[in-house]
Amino acid sequence: MHRSNCSTTIGTVLFVLLLGMSTRAGVTPMGTEFTYQGQLKVAGEPVNDTADLEFRLFDGAGGGAIQIGLTLSAEAIDVSEGLFTIDLDFGVGVFDGDERWLEIAVRSPAGAGDYTTLSPRQKIMAAPYALFALSGNEGPPGPQGEQGPQGDPGPQGIQGIQGVPGTQGIQGEQGLQGDQGPQGPPGTTSWLGLLDIPAGFADGIDNGATYSAGSGLVLSGSVFSIENPLSLSGSQSGSHIIKATNSAATNSAIGVYGLASGGSGQTYGVLGESQSPLGVGIRGRNTSTSGQNFGVWGTASSDGGSGVRGEAFSNTGFNKGVEGITHSPDGYAGYFFGGRNYFQGDVGIGNTDPLYRLDINADETLGLGLKLARSGVVRLLLRDDSDAVDQKGWSLDSYGDTLEFKTIADNDITILDTTMSLYRNGDVDFFHSNGQATVQIQPEEATGNGAAIYLKNAAGTTTIELDAEFNGDGRVITQELQITGGSDLSEQFEISAPAPGISIEPGLIVCIDPARPGELIVSSRAYDRTVAGVISGAGGVKPGMLMGQRGTEADGRHPVALSGRVYVRCDARCAPIAPGDLLTTSDTPGHGMKVADHDAAQGAIIGKAMTALEDGTGLVLVLVSLQ
């Protein structure tokens, strides 16, 4: 006959611990086996059937006790008038003088259903022979076992190799040769001590010599002119071959004037060439220490001309088309004003190897990578040039305390709607296509208050408000709240188990714990009117709204569903469960069952079943409605 614990509990087991004692003293040593006799009842009636038994030893009676030794199992034990006898042997060393408790689990009839753990555990009392054994002398120590072989020492780690010295940096470029100093005044000539002086030089003036033209010169009367072409050569280290001086203090005074008068072709007014690897083809120098002067000034009158052009013909090496150097901390190596400036390749600022059209390295001291400034609106355009007709992109505009992001189109001509504004105080606005700010973020809603976020409809009316400091608390204000992550309304509770071995799991039914105010305990009896809810989360269905107040009694670690849909662990061994059945607590800890006694179920209803369970135990989807 099948028995279950739907509405009854297994009675307390009465047992006598018999320590077998030998009748021939000193002949046979004592073993570790002892005889256990118990009585098994169901609903107060002795059992007459077979039973499966499990025995465990613990070092305490409570839920935190530790099991000692093995778990012993006995199957198909005959039980007559509730009595059974069995020999138990937990092995050597389990009874060492400390207290022990015996825990028994029963399944009757044998081989059917689940084991039921009897409560409470039974304390094992001492027998006379055990007392004698505990008071006896300690036996001699056993022989020491052989020492195990010593493990081989681990290999010593190899010493890391010394790193190779770093390569020496390349030598910097040699600076340009400094400006030549001005020529000193001519020295005086003394005629004293000179021999064979021509008669014409007696007065120190050569006015009696005869002149003749050499190579490259033409003499006409007393006037020399230069032949075409003129070629001059010489070797003057630190000096010059040709020097032209114009001492006139006028705006049009010219020291050297080169003119190529050809009306076509690539002509040069002046061509300078140097064959030294450190030489300079043309160098202009202005030694004045005041005024706005120029070392080289190039002008072009043609609408397609270039005032100055620098070109490096070599296809290799670190050459430069134009190089500007200033030795003044307040000077400019390059200074451009008027018109526009064009760079065909990648441009590096603080970066000699640019990888992008504009590659900027930030200053390590100031941390500035890019600075854009002007009086009034500062605008940065970011656009896509792939569509020549409609070059779409963004405009970043700065208006003093405000930074605005706008869309652009039509080749930068049309500035479309503002999409976002960032204000100096940290506020951020996002705009609808109609120009209305529909998202507003305020890091400091009011002086001294926390943040707030306002979500508005297209007309500018606030429909959702997230306030981080509403009367000292955070608050969400809206007309309708939709939750898609769960289906029940839960509160946080601390939960305990009614007996050792019962774990706290989702789906268990819990009741009010009278011993702990504000806390709950797993249900353990049928038709319990202190039923409070179901631990949420079983069957993959999570809480939809979770409530609690931290730091008070209204808080805990476990979400307990108070209403809504939640999976509940149920026991259908008393009666099958169908959708629509009212459910209440059962004798199976944490499990619900179908209501059979409606009078007893008053105030003990958990809710209505939404799925079926034909037999055994399992999960049932329940619409929680506590009554």
Salt bridges, closest charged atoms under 4 A:
ASP49 OD2 - ARG3 NH1 3.20
ASP52 OD2 - ARG107 NH2 2.93
GLU54 OE1 - ARG56 NH2 2.93
ASP96 OD1 - ARG100 NH2 3.06
GLU99 OE2 - LYS123 NZ 2.78
GLU103 OE2 - ARG56 NH1 3.93
GLU103 OE1 - ARG121 NE 2.95
ASP114 OD2 - ARG573 NH1 3.92
GLU173 OE2 - LYS320 NZ 2.78
ASP179 OD1 - ARG283 NH2 2.41
ASP179 OD1 - ARG285 NH1 3.96
GLU311 OE1 - ARG309 NH2 3.13
ASP346 OD1 - ARG357 NH1 2.31
ASP385 OD1 - ARG383 NE 2.69
ASP390 OD2 - LYS392 NZ 3.96
ASP397 OD2 - ARG379 NH2 2.79
ASP397 OD2 - LYS406 NZ 3.72
ASP401 OD1 - ARG424 NE 2.75
GLU404 OE1 - LYS406 NZ 3.38
ASP412 OD2 - ARG383 NH1 2.44
GLU494 OE1 - ARG557 NH2 3.01
GLU505 OE1 - ARG569 NH2 3.43
ASP513 OD2 - ARG516 NH1 2.75
ASP528 OD1 - ARG525 NH2 3.30
ASP571 OD2 - ARG573 NH2 2.81
ASP581 OD2 - LYS594 NZ 3.88
